[in-house]
């Protein structure tokens, strides 16, 4: 999957569907991006340095390629789409919202005999119960146009067990130094504003599709690293069942928050955590892992694009 423009047949199939004609199509390493309007930012200007997260996810394949694993999981949330996007960079909720799922797993695992090998499911879900200090020190990266990612220094994906034979394949493909750099980058969630999120270390993409002001369809895609051990795909599928291993907790929170918006008690939703007066206009900066800066950044981008050309 090489960088650049390629004839993918997307334009023909899209036109046949009766939808608005596509003006611009870009194939970036196998992922097809389309734009139906001549206006707005071009591909490079819109995504900029944020494409490094796609690069890292794809480079985790010794062959530098991904392939779709199975079909797509679709699930409906009774909430506004912006809640789903905000949640991807919020790090103050995991140890609270996921106590019923991840917290239970941690407590059950404590009762296992000392010699018991930690199951993959426990290894994946237990980090959600990490303390606030873990997430605070994790860091968040702010890019332009509402993009950003959690996990600048480490993430909940940093300490997974080594997969036999995987690093040898990566070293043969990239050399030892480059292989270590690729696998040492463990970004948690990368948000591509307005409605895409990817997880590079476990190769999944979520697409948040607004259906109504209070309804959002989420499409969750999993990918397999070409020429990598099958255990990596097993880990990805383990994490992504059926929406994510803790997704039902979030679903409950979204629906409660949506109901709360009907209250007249306060007309504002507070996104002020760790606010800095000089943050507007800054880009490509790393901030505290518990800051709500990325959410404020998303709303600034929303305002920018909704008023563009006015």
C-alpha positions in Angstrom: 0.0 0.0 0.0 2.0 3.0 -1.2 1.4 6.6 -0.7 -0.2 8.6 -3.5 -3.2 8.8 -5.8 -4.4 5.6 -7.3 -7.4 4.5 -9.3 -9.5 2.6 -6.8 -12.8 2.5 -8.6 -14.3 4.5 -5.7 -15.5 7.3 -7.9 -17.5 5.0 -10.2 -19.1 3.0 -7.3 -19.9 6.2 -5.4 -21.5 7.8 -8.5 -23.6 4.6 -9.2 -25.1 4.9 -5.7 -26.8 8.1 -6.6 -24.9 10.2 -4.0 -23.4 13.6 -4.6 -20.4 13.4 -7.0 -17.0 13.0 -5.5 -14.6 15.9 -6.5 -11.4 14.6 -5.0 -10.1 11.2 -4.0 -6.9 10.4 -2.1 -5.5 6.9 -1.5 -3.2 7.2 1.5 -1.5 3.9 2.0 -4.6 1.9 1.2 -7.1 4.1 3.0 -9.4 6.0 0.6 -10.4 9.6 1.5 -13.0 11.5 -0.6 -14.2 15.0 -0.8 -17.4 16.1 -2.5 -16.8 19.8 -2.5 -14.1 21.8 -4.3 -13.8 24.2 -1.4 -12.2 23.7 2.0 -8.7 22.4 2.8 -6.7 20.0 0.6 -5.7 16.6 2.0 -2.2 17.6 3.3 -3.4 20.8 4.8 -6.3 19.2 6.6 -4.4 16.2 8.1 -0.9 17.5 8.3 1.3 15.7 10.9 -1.6 13.7 12.2 -1.1 11.1 9.4 1.8 9.8 11.5 -0.7 7.7 13.4 -1.9 6.0 10.3 1.8 5.5 9.3 2.5 3.9 12.7 -0.5 1.6 12.5 0.4 0.4 9.0 4.2 0.2 9.7 3.5 -2.3 12.5 3.1 -4.8 9.6 6.5 -6.2 8.5 5.1 -5.9 5.0 3.8 -2.3 5.6 0.3 -3.4 4.8 -3.0 -4.0 6.5 -6.0 -6.0 5.4 -9.6 -5.9 6.7 -10.2 -8.7 9.2 -13.8 -10.0 8.8 -16.7 -7.5 8.5 -17.6 -4.3 10.3 -19.4 -4.1 13.6 -22.2 -1.6 13.7 -23.9 -0.4 16.9 -26.3 2.5 17.6 -25.8 5.0 20.5 -28.6 7.2 21.7 -26.5 10.3 22.0 -25.1 13.2 20.0 -22.1 12.2 17.8 -19.8 14.8 19.5 -20.0 12.9 22.8 -18.4 9.9 21.1 -15.6 12.0 19.7 -15.0 13.8 23.0 -14.8 10.5 24.9 -11.9 9.3 22.8 -9.5 11.8 24.4 -11.0 11.9 27.9 -8.8 10.2 30.4 -10.6 11.0 33.7 -13.5 8.6 33.2 -11.9 5.1 32.7 -11.2 4.2 36.4 -14.8 5.4 37.3 -16.9 4.4 34.3 -15.2 1.1 33.8 -15.1 0.0 37.4 -18.0 -2.5 36.9 -16.2 -4.3 34.0 -12.5 -3.7 34.3 -12.6 -3.3 38.1 -14.4 -6.7 38.4 -11.7 -8.3 36.2 -8.9 -6.9 38.3 -10.6 -8.2 41.5 -11.2 -11.6 40.1 -7.6 -11.8 38.8 -6.2 -11.1 42.3 -7.7 -14.5 43.4 -5.8 -16.5 40.8 -3.0 -18.7 42.0 0.4 -17.0 41.8 1.7 -19.3 39.0 -1.2 -18.6 36.7 -0.3 -17.0 33.4 -2.2 -13.8 32.9 -4.9 -14.3 30.2 -5.0 -12.0 27.2 -8.4 -10.6 28.2 -7.0 -9.6 31.7 -3.9 -8.0 30.1 -6.1 -5.9 27.8 -8.8 -4.8 30.3 -6.8 -4.3 33.5 -5.1 -1.0 32.4 -8.4 0.7 32.3 -8.2 0.8 36.1 -4.9 2.7 36.1 -4.9 5.7 38.5 -5.2 9.3 37.5 -1.5 9.7 37.7 -1.0 7.1 34.9 -3.3 9.0 32.5 -2.0 12.4 33.6 1.6 11.4 32.7 0.4 9.7 29.5 0.1 13.0 27.7 -2.1 14.3 24.9 -0.9 15.6 21.5 -2.8 18.5 19.9 -2.7 18.9 16.1 -4.4 21.4 13.9 -8.0 21.1 12.7 -9.3 19.3 15.7 -7.0 16.2 15.4 -5.1 14.8 18.3 -4.1 11.7 20.2 -3.8 10.4 23.7 -0.7 8.5 24.7 2.3 10.7 24.0 4.6 8.9 26.5 2.8 5.7 27.2 -0.7 4.3 27.1 -2.9 1.4 28.2 -1.4 -0.5 25.2 2.2 -0.1 26.3 2.8 -3.2 28.4 1.2 -6.1 26.4 3.2 -9.3 26.4 5.6 -9.9 23.5 4.3 -12.0 20.7 6.8 -14.8 19.8 8.6 -14.2 16.5 7.0 -10.7 15.9 10.0 -8.5 16.6 12.3 -10.8 14.6 10.0 -10.2 11.6 9.9 -6.5 12.2 13.7 -6.3 12.6 14.2 -8.2 9.3 11.9 -5.7 7.6 13.0 -2.4 9.1 16.2 -2.9 10.9 16.5 -3.1 14.7 16.5 0.6 15.5 13.5 1.4 13.2 11.6 -1.6 14.5 12.0 -0.5 18.1 10.9 3.0 17.2 7.7 1.7 15.5 6.7 -0.6 18.3 7.7 1.9 21.0 5.1 4.3 19.8 1.9 3.3 21.7 -0.7 5.9 21.0 -4.0 5.2 22.7 -6.7 6.9 20.6 -6.0 9.2 17.6 -9.0 11.4 16.7 -9.3 12.6 13.1 -11.9 15.3 13.4 -14.8 15.2 12.9 -15.7 11.6 13.2 -12.8 9.0 12.9 -10.7 7.4 15.5 -7.9 4.8 15.1 -6.0 2.7 17.6 -2.6 1.9 16.1 -1.2 -0.6 18.6 -4.3 -2.9 18.1 -5.2 -1.9 14.5 -8.8 -0.8 14.6 -10.8 2.2 13.2 -14.1 3.6 14.4 -16.3 5.8 12.3 -18.9 7.9 14.2 -21.8 8.6 11.9 -24.4 11.2 13.0 -27.9 9.9 12.3 -29.9 12.5 14.4 -29.1 15.1 17.1 -29.5 12.3 19.6 -28.5 9.2 17.7 -25.1 8.1 16.4 -24.1 4.9 14.4 -20.6 3.6 15.1 -18.9 1.4 12.6 -15.9 -0.4 14.0 -13.3 -2.0 11.7 -10.5 -4.3 12.6 -7.4 -4.9 10.6 -4.8 -7.6 10.3 -1.1 -6.9 10.1 0.1 -8.6 6.9 3.0 -11.1 7.5 2.6 -10.7 11.3 1.8 -13.5 13.8 -1.9 -14.4 14.1 -1.8 -13.7 17.9 -1.8 -10.0 17.1 -5.1 -10.3 15.3 -6.4 -12.4 18.2 -5.6 -9.5 20.5 -7.3 -7.0 18.2 -10.5 -9.1 18.0 -10.4 -9.7 21.8 -10.3 -5.9 22.4 -13.0 -5.1 19.8 -15.7 -7.5 21.0 -18.5 -6.5 20.4 -17.7 -2.7 20.4 -14.8 -2.7 22.8 -14.1 -4.7 25.9 -15.6 -1.9 28.0 -17.9 -0.3 25.5 -21.1 -1.1 27.3 -20.0 1.1 30.2 -19.5 4.1 27.9 -22.9 3.5 26.2 -24.6 3.9 29.6 -22.8 7.1 30.2 -23.6 8.6 26.8 -27.3 8.0 27.2 -27.3 9.5 30.7 -25.4 12.6 29.4 -27.9 12.9 26.5 -30.8 12.9 28.9 -29.0 15.4 31.1 -28.9 17.9 28.2 -32.7 18.2 28.5 -32.3 19.8 32.0 -32.7 23.5 32.3 -30.5 23.6 35.4 -27.4 24.8 33.5 -27.3 25.9 29.9 -23.6 25.3 29.6 -21.5 22.1 29.4 -18.2 22.7 31.2 -15.0 21.7 29.3 -12.7 23.9 31.3 -10.4 21.3 32.9 -6.8 22.6 32.7 -7.8 25.5 30.5 -5.0 27.8 29.4 -5.8 31.3 28.0 -3.1 31.1 25.4 -4.1 27.7 24.0 -6.2 28.9 21.0 -4.2 28.8 17.8 -1.5 26.5 19.2 -0.8 23.3 17.4 1.4 20.2 17.6 1.9 20.6 21.3 1.9 17.9 24.0 -0.2 18.7 27.1 -1.2 17.0 30.4 -3.0 13.7 29.9 -6.1 14.8 31.8 -6.6 18.1 30.0 -9.8 18.8 28.2 -7.8 20.9 25.7 -8.4 18.4 22.9 -12.2 18.7 23.4 -12.0 22.5 23.3 -9.8 22.1 20.2 -12.5 20.0 18.5 -15.1 22.7 19.1 -12.8 25.3 17.8 -12.4 23.2 14.6 -16.2 22.7 14.5 -16.7 26.4 14.6 -14.0 27.0 12.0 -15.5 24.6 9.5 -19.1 25.5 10.1 -18.4 29.2 9.4 -15.8 28.8 6.6 -16.7 31.0 3.7 -19.2 33.1 5.7 
